[in-house]
Amino acid sequence: MSPTDFGINPTANERQRHFIFFSSPNLVSLWVDRIFNSQSLAVSELSLKGKSGLGDKTTALKLEIFVPPFVIKDMYGRKACQLVKEFATSEKEQLKTFNDDLFDQVIKECGSHNLGFQSLVRKMQDEGLDTQTARNGDFYGALIHHLSLVRNKRCLMAYMYNRAEVIRGLRWKLGRVLPEEIVKKLSNSEKDYLKGYSGALETYMNDMNLELTVDMVPPKDPYIKVRVLEDIGEVLLTDKSANLARHSMHFLKRTDAEPYISQGLMEELLS
């Protein structure tokens, strides 16, 4: 493996200083041999800085590395981390547009990790090594690919799960028809998820003869006074029919008015 395999690119003029911890002195030479070739990192530039006990039989070695013109760039897992950060910086109960480009880049990186992992495992098997007990450079290279793949998977799942959680909340809050400005932010799979979730919720409410998406807070009065904001037209309500013309005011059952309020078609008059 070369420095670029680990996201290290010779693009910086300044020397980079890095600290890495090892559980065994033998791992130091293995790590250097596998990650940095002799032209990239002079042995004279390596120094062990102290020791710390991690039990009776284990010693941690702190390796201080001065990397001449190399800089850590596009390291494994960085794109997946960006996805999680993108969601974390969104406003509460709000969605940003699904980042197809970055999501696909992480999927592609996962495929690359899988190929790298399989290649190193096959190499060890061809050399007659036990992949469970061998501790050479190929083993640690495969381990890095495996751990990077698992981390990317966790980040992708966190991104998808948290977006799905927001979508479910919007379905309960806004009804089965979400505003177009929200729908256009969803991926195709998220649109299918919303359709399936909404259908399952509708089926359950019909079977139970319950409207679960209204009165999330127990009302003081079953009727409310509303003003129509957009022309809705003639509609059939629970106990009557009404012409919901724009700017008209009505005294309606909360269960009848709530869907229109959630869609922004009418507003409740509190006084």
HUVEN-V174446 format. One line per field, one symbol per residue. ss: DSSP state (H for helix, E for strand, L for the rest). A space follows every 10 residues. Layout:
ss: ???
//
This chain:
ss: LLHHHHLEEL LLLLLEEEEE EELLHHHHHH HHHHHLLLLL LLHHHEEEEE EEELLLLLEE EEEEEEELLL EELLLLLHHH HHHHHHHHLL LLLLLLLLLH HHHHHHHHHH HHHHHHHHHH HHHHHHLLLL LLLLLLHHHH HHHHHHHHHH HHHHHHHHHH HHHHHHHHHH HHHHLLLLLH HHHLLLLHHH HHHHHHHHHH HHHHHHHHLL LLLLLLLLLL LLEEEEEELL LLEEEELLLL EEEELLLLEE EEEHHHHHHH HHLLLEEELL L
//
